[in-house]
Amino acid sequence: MTNAAELWDKRRSDYWTMAVRYLRLIGNSGFLFTIYLLFVFGSYYYGQFLQWLPETFPAVIFFTLIFTWLTTRGRVRTFFKQGDLIFLTPLEGNLSGYIRSSIRYSWIMETFWLTLSMLVLAPLFFDRVSEAGASFILILLLLSGLKLWNLAAGFEEQRVLDRKQYTNHTFLRAGLNAVAVYALFSQQPWWLFAFIAGALIIFYIGYYRAIARTYSLKWERLVEIENQTVMTFYRVANSFTDVPSLKSKIRFRRWLNPLYNLVSFEQKNVYKYMFARSFFRANDYFGIFLRLTIIGGLFISIVELDWGRWLVAALFAYMTALQIETLKNHYDTSQMVDLYPLQTENKQAGHKFWIVFLGIIQSLIFGITASLTYGAGQGLIILALSLAVYSYHLMVRLPKKYETLSRS
Amino acid sequence: MSELLDVRQISGGYQKNKPVLHNVSFSVHPNEMVGLIGLNGAGKSTTIKHILGLMEPHEGEVRILGKTMAENKTDYRQNLAYIPETPLLYEEMTLWEHLELTAMAYGLEKEVFEERANRLLKEFRMTKMAKWFPSHFSKGMRQKVMIMSAFLIRPSIYIADEPFVGLDPIGIKSFLDRMLELREEGCGILMSTHILATAEKYCDRFLFLHQGKIILQGTMDELQEQAQMPGADLDDIYVEMTKEDRHD
């Protein structure tokens, strides 16, 4: 393709088609409801937190730290792929439009994150920094401008091959950002902003443009940055659903090896054997199980309302069950499994075995946590509730899932 | 029963209206190693997929020990071992676990499994790596895992797709020696490969697959006779048979 602008549009829309598909899965996974719940709880405790926060809390320094980090981090997404190292490098001279589009795109995305962070911190801002809505918006706009400068400068910076110099440049930007962000949140007079902005622009033209003229693009680094961005997205999506591209990440967790002895050496146990290893080592199924159990247990011990605690227990048990459910797809793309002389019933039995096992473990943990904090009666109720959720999952939901599976 | 593997007039491919294979027939007998030879895209892997039962033929049928897969899926698969072109490993399992899992899946006794597995590990010089995960393996080591898994289950017929790729010379020798042993014991072997010199040395018969059709098959003598090239080696015959095609 000779038209770089067209190529850029295609790359972006390809990425978003993929991303939207995952975002939809995340939306359907029941996790949004948890976020909503957190939001409701969160906004209640936020007010209390602000009242508790001592007057001496250095709010301006706090904002400076957060936003220095936010403006310095993040690089321009180029959507470059491995193959571009060969096919696009000859066009390097004609890519300025492509790169401008990339910077603009990254700027919009980063401004979104800045705005989100500002909104989350807004109550603190109005309470401790300034009560004026106008200064909130002005600061946000200027932060977004600063971000644009960082992206543009950061992009030229990647041309410096030497790792150490590359890192030094990032620190340099962090220093400049810190000064600018501090000036913003400590609400200095406008002429100081104008001065800083002017200085930054001159510095960009005088220094970074010169780098751009001297050094070529470092393609491998750009591809690496792109891959990291995509991987971060995959990793987030992976906590909600199964991302095939992440399959390769394995944690050995040798301390869990004794658990595998639960499965004896018999032909009917083949899937039990496989699912044990995929659950505890692959895709971080186990990590998610652990996190949901710990967070669930934490909520159970701090929520004082009886029905709120029951709801939390049921909700976390259900979310965990949904996560373990995805385990059944783990070997769908493996050709070797298809060749084994086995019946599909073995697979379902193997999958169910681990849901039952993990369900009992989690229900016990929830039950014990509740009985330690609210007495044995509560513990029993929570235990029964969690077990009921798993039973529902096993007897009602799973058979339907298996059916759709065998039909396809 | 004279044939271990009997492929009867299969036509097949990924799409019904675009068959990749056209009326392919051949068989593999006990005590026989058959070389499946063809250019990239000739249909070797598709043929193998049909034999493995991963694809259904549009026409014709594949029988293993006289039975089709539709008649008894588990029996059909029980008698078959496959060594794929690219090693297909479970990243979350150690080498030993791969062997153990394979043994379980094919219903081996535990003692038999342990005895065979230890011998194979020694033969392929992998004993030290038994507890390793595939992420620490080179391409050749991965291939060895596939080969050991196939040898572990001792089926009647072996299907090997480019088994030498990535193997070191000692690995290739162990592999071929073992194959010859199995042939002596009465197994049948179908091996697809591009390394014609090795194929010529080890295989009893050859199938030339070209654009989805078998254009020639037989022993070395039969091939020379059919191609009217007495004394020619496999390379020459193969180049000659696919020649006209490259000129148009």
Chai-1 contact restraints between the chains, C-beta under 6 A:
chainA,res_idxA,chainB,res_idxB,connection_type,confidence,min_distance_angstrom,max_distance_angstrom,comment,restraint_id
A,S248,B,E91,contact,1.0,0.0,6.0,A-B,restraint_1
A,I250,B,E91,contact,1.0,0.0,6.0,A-B,restraint_2
A,I250,B,E92,contact,1.0,0.0,6.0,A-B,restraint_3
A,F265,B,K110,contact,1.0,0.0,6.0,A-B,restraint_4
A,Q267,B,M104,contact,1.0,0.0,6.0,A-B,restraint_5
A,Q267,B,G107,contact,1.0,0.0,6.0,A-B,restraint_6
A,V270,B,M104,contact,1.0,0.0,6.0,A-B,restraint_7
A,V270,B,A105,contact,1.0,0.0,6.0,A-B,restraint_8
A,Y273,B,L101,contact,1.0,0.0,6.0,A-B,restraint_9
A,R277,B,E92,contact,1.0,0.0,6.0,A-B,restraint_10
A,R277,B,M93,contact,1.0,0.0,6.0,A-B,restraint_11
A,S278,B,E92,contact,1.0,0.0,6.0,A-B,restraint_12
A,R281,B,E92,contact,1.0,0.0,6.0,A-B,restraint_13
A,A282,B,E92,contact,1.0,0.0,6.0,A-B,restraint_14
A,Q335,B,L88,contact,1.0,0.0,6.0,A-B,restraint_15
A,M336,B,L88,contact,1.0,0.0,6.0,A-B,restraint_16
A,L339,B,R77,contact,1.0,0.0,6.0,A-B,restraint_17
A,L339,B,Y82,contact,1.0,0.0,6.0,A-B,restraint_18
A,Y340,B,A105,contact,1.0,0.0,6.0,A-B,restraint_19
A,P341,B,T74,contact,1.0,0.0,6.0,A-B,restraint_20
A,P341,B,R77,contact,1.0,0.0,6.0,A-B,restraint_21
A,P341,B,Q78,contact,1.0,0.0,6.0,A-B,restraint_22
